[in-house]
């Protein structure tokens, strides 16, 4: 029996991309993980989740363990609506879909919008999982570079104008992480936010705003694109992974009702009553405003430690953006970061090589992503020290 | 902005089917629910799940709340492999994918196998959610009727031979629920099981075996198709929804490694660490053999109550199959069951009208699905009494 002969056309095409699972090597336990975009272990509310489960099952018994019927689970939507409203996003019940994390939300958006001919705009670099998702549906991309102020909207405008003038197809949507971008940590300026919305209206495309890090600002907060979108063009994707716990798999899309209806049609894992009702119970008994203050000050302090260590230990050839929030610092170095990773792991540290974040992987050769969210302050400092030493060594051996 | 103009071709096509959400009306609390394919409330282990969460988070703290890294979560796969092995299905680690329930498993199989030209064989009647999933990918179906012995494989053979002779396209896979079928409760005979595997080899198609009810036999158990498949043609879908709790959303596919790799590629909700680790902890501390004995005897007793009530209260025009396991009894009556439902709900009972289970909905007009799993014995009896009275009334008014 020839297994491959049974695959659909789109499956055959998708499997021609990089083999699945070709990703970071497994990390030994003692490794200082500057690669992981995980929340800090001590900020994960395991005790509170335990209490939430106990209180939920005491109150509702078997209800959250069926397909439907948990009153608490029904509240999660309202709670998320309220959280969005505090940031200027007023969405109705029919404009919100709860998903199993942001990735499922991005996949559902791709499912309803992308044909094999669809042109998609992505940032360069961008979130690798989103790239993989889009590549399952199309091979047509416009890749627009990021600088310290986020997506370079002037370049985007030039390219759109050029395509229009030449009579080429125009993009159906832009995928952007405007606030504390993954992997660069950059924040799109207010001017550029307005500019990109103007371009979307002018060239008639949609915007998939990935806002996983939006609430984790250090000083001033940024306005989500969704909050200043008067045209219904923004499909806003959010998640509780970075502010509560990724293992709960709670995310959402906020968008025009027609989009929500179509996404619900294709969402075939059904709801997740136990996880959703547990999260609703947790949110009900948690002062999220206070929790967010704790998260912000903790991550700001950890980021400062990382930035100081970079100043102290990096060779002069290295450069980086200073983030205003989120989990990440994006580093440019003078060596090939994929080759560097093996040596780094021998030295007991990890990072993510830049190539994973680009459509054209070779564009990422000299970059790497550092995360300050997971490792503790002592290990962050020690990790950067080892990375700095390693870079000095490699550079001097190459001279 | 014209929202519909942004939809992909396949989305536009899928949305032309019945509008999403057009399904059973909401049921008032006091309604006797003979419609719900839910486990019996007192058999849902809410206390044990609470204890599993407490013990898991005590042992692993934050680990099951991250993306990866929970040792307990890793054990779930082994536990499912062991459970499959007790039923003659010996699958390797690379032949098993954990999914968010059986529906996600079916959707992933559809995702990798179905083009818009793909021909799919379904049973008539069959599980409506699976029909909806397949219809998102193709509009080409062969529909083969069920009788008291399950899928009529002779009819299938005739139709396949005819298509081959005429040079028509042949099907890529058969979707079947051989054991305690939803909605008919029928069990495919051992002869027909062998026959369908022979046909699959002869006409080179795959078999999607949906085995959600396979462990819930009353007397003798049946051999899963996967256990007698020597050719790698069976993609076996299972779930803990019917034997533990649907709200946990734990299911799987067991299939050849190439299929598993492709499905994992398209599975973009990531894993569900909290739910999966909780389930692994629950299974570790539960004697599932004993639990299954309790489930079997309880559901057998409830089924007996329903069958006795049918004998006692149904008009002579009604007929049904006697199930050997599972959750359902399939009833044929002399009236239109979609029209009957409104009156039934006024009488405080619910069932699922037959039309939902057929590709050609009109084929289901005179059928309805009764579930004996959820309502208690007293309510089952009372519910059937009311249904019988109602049928008598409607029949006599139509005379």
Interface residues (C-beta under 8 A of the other chain):
Chain A: X1 X3 X4 X6 X7 X8 X9 X10 X11 X14 X15 X20 X21 X38 X39 X41 X42 X44 X45 X46 X47 X49 X50 X53 X54 X57 X58 X61 X62 X64 X65 X66 X67 X70 X99 X100 X101 X103 X104 X106 X107 X111 X112 X113 X114 X115 X118 X129 X133 X136 X137 X172 X173 X204 X206 X231 X232 X233 X241 X245 X246 X247 X248 X249 X256 X258 X259 X261 X262 X264 X265 X266 X268 X269 X270 X272 X273 X274 X275 X277 X278
Chain B: X1 X3 X4 X6 X7 X8 X9 X10 X11 X14 X15 X20 X21 X38 X39 X41 X42 X44 X45 X46 X47 X49 X50 X53 X54 X57 X58 X61 X62 X64 X65 X66 X67 X70 X99 X100 X101 X103 X104 X106 X107 X111 X112 X113 X114 X115 X118 X129 X133 X136 X137 X172 X173 X204 X206 X231 X232 X233 X241 X245 X246 X247 X248 X249 X256 X258 X259 X261 X262 X264 X265 X266 X268 X269 X270 X272 X273 X274 X275 X277 X278
